[in-house]
Amino acid sequence: MAAYDDLNGKRIATISVISIVVTAVTVLAVQVLYFAMAGYVDDQKVQSSSYLRQNRVLADQAEEISKYGVDPETGKITVPIGEVMKKMAAQASDEPTSDEA
């Protein structure tokens, strides 16, 4: 007599499981698509970008650094002559002369 009120439990469970699987697969597919597109956009940005100002600053810094240092082949120390002259003049003025002593 109450046949129209009975629920089909198997059908409800089957549709629920299928819905969960379809939702999970859709979420994973959207994630894969998103990260693939994000990688493509990042690659395009890198290829189309210009680093003129940064490269100019880097070249200036490399040139400035190359003025100083030790030559690995000869072991000679390279220092700008202007700085050495200033230091030697300062040392000479600090040292007492033989007349003062």
C-alpha positions as CSV (number, residue, x, y, z in Angstrom):
1,M,0.0,0.0,0.0
2,A,2.9,2.4,0.7
3,A,4.9,1.5,-2.4
4,Y,5.1,5.1,-3.7
5,D,6.7,6.2,-0.4
6,D,9.6,3.6,-0.6
7,L,13.0,5.0,-1.5
8,N,15.4,3.1,-3.7
9,G,18.5,3.0,-1.5
10,K,20.7,1.4,-4.1
11,R,19.9,4.0,-6.7
12,I,20.6,6.9,-4.2
13,A,23.9,5.4,-3.1
14,T,25.0,4.7,-6.7
15,I,24.1,8.3,-7.9
16,S,25.9,9.7,-4.8
17,V,29.1,7.8,-5.5
18,I,29.0,8.7,-9.1
19,S,28.5,12.4,-8.2
20,I,31.4,12.4,-5.8
21,V,33.7,10.8,-8.4
22,V,32.6,13.2,-11.1
23,T,33.2,16.2,-8.8
24,A,36.6,15.0,-7.7
25,V,37.7,14.4,-11.3
26,T,36.4,17.8,-12.4
27,V,38.3,19.5,-9.5
28,L,41.5,17.7,-10.5
29,A,41.1,18.5,-14.2
30,V,40.5,22.2,-13.4
31,Q,43.7,22.2,-11.2
32,V,45.8,20.7,-13.9
33,L,44.4,23.1,-16.4
34,Y,45.1,26.1,-14.1
35,F,48.7,25.2,-13.4
36,A,49.4,24.5,-17.1
37,M,48.0,27.9,-18.0
38,A,49.9,29.6,-15.2
39,G,53.1,28.0,-16.4
40,Y,52.4,29.1,-19.9
41,V,51.7,32.7,-18.8
42,D,54.9,32.8,-16.7
43,D,57.0,31.6,-19.6
44,Q,55.5,34.3,-21.8
45,K,56.3,36.9,-19.3
46,V,59.9,35.8,-19.0
47,Q,60.3,35.7,-22.8
48,S,58.8,39.1,-23.4
49,S,60.4,40.9,-20.5
50,S,63.4,43.3,-20.9
51,Y,66.1,43.7,-18.3
52,L,68.0,46.6,-19.7
53,R,68.2,48.6,-16.5
54,Q,69.2,45.6,-14.4
55,N,71.8,44.5,-16.9
56,R,73.3,48.0,-17.1
57,V,73.5,48.1,-13.3
58,L,75.0,44.6,-13.2
59,A,77.6,45.6,-15.9
60,D,78.5,48.7,-13.9
61,Q,79.0,46.7,-10.7
62,A,81.1,44.0,-12.5
63,E,83.3,46.8,-14.0
64,E,83.7,48.4,-10.6
65,I,84.6,45.1,-8.9
66,S,87.1,44.2,-11.7
67,K,89.2,47.1,-10.6
68,Y,89.9,45.4,-7.3
69,G,91.2,42.0,-6.4
70,V,94.0,39.5,-6.8
71,D,95.2,38.2,-10.1
72,P,95.0,34.4,-9.7
73,E,97.8,33.8,-12.2
74,T,100.4,36.2,-10.8
75,G,99.1,36.8,-7.2
76,K,99.4,40.5,-7.7
77,I,96.9,42.7,-5.8
78,T,95.0,45.3,-7.9
79,V,93.9,48.5,-6.2
80,P,93.0,51.8,-7.7
81,I,96.1,54.1,-7.6
82,G,94.1,57.1,-6.3
83,E,93.1,55.3,-3.2
84,V,96.7,54.0,-2.6
85,M,98.1,57.5,-2.9
86,K,95.6,58.9,-0.5
87,K,96.4,56.2,2.1
88,M,100.1,56.7,1.7
89,A,99.8,60.5,2.1
90,A,97.7,60.0,5.2
91,Q,100.3,57.6,6.6
92,A,103.2,60.0,5.7
93,S,101.5,62.9,7.5
94,D,100.8,60.7,10.6
95,E,104.4,59.5,10.9
96,P,106.8,61.8,12.7
97,T,109.7,63.0,10.6
98,S,113.4,62.7,11.8
99,D,113.5,66.5,12.5
100,E,110.5,66.3,14.8
101,A,111.9,63.3,16.7
